[in-house]
Amino acid sequence: MGSMATQTPFSFLESFVEKLPLPKFAPPAWAVNEAQRRIVLLLNHVLMQESEAMARLVRQRDRIMLVQWRSFYFKLIATPAGLLDLADEQAKPDLVLTVTDESPLALAQAVFKGEKPAVRIEGDVQLAAEVSWLTEHVRWDMEEDLARIIGDVPAHTLSQMAHTLRTSLQEFLAKAAAFAPGKPAK
């Protein structure tokens, strides 16, 4: 007898998420811009912890990077200070980074496993090499930043909670993947 794929709550959830028309209800332009600015602030905060990262971006000043996934995108420009800023909407990108995995569930699985999402890279080879170096070497130490604001013990506790949440989500996503459509039930 052949095995038959069965519909599970996980496969239903994935098919539901897959069919979500993103963005059906597009947020207002000011909200998108504010979110992008906050992302840039966080990226710059992380970059400022690593002088080599900033030196590499100085060499790429005025170069434009377009980052996109599905219908979400934004353009970044390397500044003369070795940081990032939002680029003009009309600016032609030197490098295009497209997250190729369309599935939000698969993307979340990769991120929570500590893997990088699949990205198609087009454009300037040197800029791509610098961006690759940045993604490999620059890390945000969330616990250290929190400790400066709320103290060592609360920061450690929050960090442990985040780690536990991450582990739980990884386990959930692994189970969801095991019951993905097209896979036989176990």
For each residue, the residues with C-beta under 8 A, 3 or more apart:
1:
2:
3: 184 185
4: 184 185
5: 181 182 183 184 185
6: 185
7: 11 12 181
8: 11 12 179 185
9: 12 13
10: 13 14 175 176 178 179 180
11: 7 8 14 15 179 180 181
12: 7 8 9 15 16
13: 9 10 16 17 105 176
14: 10 11 17 18 103 105 176 180 181
15: 11 12 18 19 181
16: 12 13 19 20
17: 13 14 20 103 104 105
18: 14 15 102 103 104 105
19: 15 16
20: 16 17 24 104
21: 24
22: 70 71 72
23: 26 27 71 72
24: 20 21
25:
26: 23 32
27: 23 31 32 35
28: 31 32
29: 32 33
30: 33 34
31: 27 28 34 35
32: 26 27 28 29 35 36
33: 29 30 36 37 86
34: 30 31 37 38
35: 27 31 32 38 39
36: 32 33 39 40 74 86
37: 33 34 40 41 86
38: 34 35 41 42
39: 35 36 42 43 74
40: 36 37 43 44 76 84 85 86
41: 37 38 44 45
42: 38 39 45 46 140
43: 39 40 46 47 76 84
44: 40 41 47 48 83 84
45: 41 42 48 49 140 145
46: 42 43 49 50 138 139 140
47: 43 44 50 53 54 57 82 83 84 134 138
48: 44 45 54 83
49: 45 46 138 140 141
50: 46 47 53 54 137 138
51: 54 55
52: 55 56 137
53: 47 50 56 57 82 134 137 138
54: 47 48 50 51 57 58 81 82 83
55: 51 52 58 59 82
56: 52 53 59 60 82 130 133 134
57: 47 53 54 60 61 78 79 82 83 84 130 134
58: 54 55 61 78 80 81 82
59: 55 56 130
60: 56 57 63 78 126 127 130
61: 57 58 78 79 80 82
62: 77 78 80
63: 60 77 78 94 95 124 127
64: 75 76 77 87 91 92 93 94 95
65: 75 76 77 78 87 93 94 95 96 97 127 131
66: 73 74 75 93 95 96 97
67: 73 74 75 76 97
68: 72 73 96 97 98 99
69: 72 73 98 99 107
70: 22 102
71: 22 23
72: 22 23 68 69
73: 66 67 68 69
74: 36 39 66 67 86
75: 64 65 66 67 86 87 88 89 91 93
76: 40 43 64 65 67 84 85 86 87
77: 62 63 64 65 84 85 86 87 91
78: 57 58 60 61 62 63 65 82 83 84
79: 57 61 82 83 84 85
80: 58 61 62
81: 54 58
82: 47 53 54 55 56 57 58 61 78 79
83: 44 47 48 54 57 78 79
84: 40 43 44 47 57 76 77 78 79
85: 40 76 77 79
86: 33 36 37 40 74 75 76 77
87: 64 65 75 76 77 91 93
88: 75 91
89: 75
90:
91: 64 75 77 87 88
92: 64
93: 64 65 66 75 87 96 123
94: 63 64 65 123 124 127
95: 63 64 65 66 121 122 123 124 127 128 131
96: 65 66 68 93 120 121 122 123
97: 65 66 67 68 119 120 121 131
98: 68 69 119 120 121 122
99: 68 69 107 117 118 119
100: 117 118 119 120
101: 106 107 110 117 118
102: 18 70
103: 14 17 18 106 107
104: 17 18 20 107 108
105: 13 14 17 18 108 109 173 176 177
106: 101 103 109 110
107: 69 99 101 103 104 110 111 117
108: 104 105 111 112 169 173
109: 105 106 112 113 170 173 174 176 177
110: 101 106 107 113 115 116 117 118
111: 107 108 114 115 117
112: 108 109 166 169 170 173
113: 109 110 170
114: 111
115: 110 111
116: 110 119 135
117: 99 100 101 107 110 111
118: 99 100 101 110
119: 97 98 99 100 116
120: 96 97 98 100
121: 95 96 97 98 128
122: 95 96 98
123: 93 94 95 96 127 128
124: 63 94 95 127 128
125: 128 129
126: 60 129 130
127: 60 63 65 94 95 123 124 130 131
128: 95 121 123 124 125 131 132
129: 125 126 132 133
130: 56 57 59 60 126 127 133 134
131: 65 95 97 127 128 134 135
132: 128 129 135 136
133: 56 129 130 136 137
134: 47 53 56 57 130 131 137 138
135: 116 131 132 138
136: 132 133
137: 50 52 53 133 134
138: 46 47 49 50 53 134 135
139: 46
140: 42 45 46 49 145
141: 49 144 145
142: 145 146 159 162
143: 146 147 155 156 158 159
144: 141 147 148 155
145: 45 140 141 142 148 149
146: 142 143 149 150 154 155 158 159
147: 143 144 150 151 152 155 156
148: 144 145
149: 145 146 155
150: 146 147 154 155 158
151: 147 154 155
152: 147 155 156
153: 156 157
154: 146 150 151 157 158
155: 143 144 146 147 149 150 151 152 158 159
156: 143 147 152 153 159 160
157: 153 154 160 161
158: 143 146 150 154 155 161 162
159: 142 143 146 155 156 162 163
160: 156 157 163 164
161: 157 158 164 165
162: 142 158 159 165 166
163: 159 160 166 167
164: 160 161 167 168
165: 161 162 168 169
166: 112 162 163 169 170
167: 163 164 170 171
168: 164 165 171 172
169: 108 112 165 166 172 173
170: 109 112 113 166 167 173 174
171: 167 168 174 175
172: 168 169 175 176
173: 105 108 109 112 169 170 176 177
174: 109 170 171 177 178
175: 10 171 172 178 179
176: 10 13 14 105 109 172 173 179 180
177: 105 109 173 174 180
178: 10 174 175 183 186
179: 8 10 11 175 176 183 185
180: 10 11 14 176 177 183
181: 5 7 11 14 15
182: 5
183: 5 178 179 180
184: 3 4 5
185: 3 4 5 6 8 179
186: 178
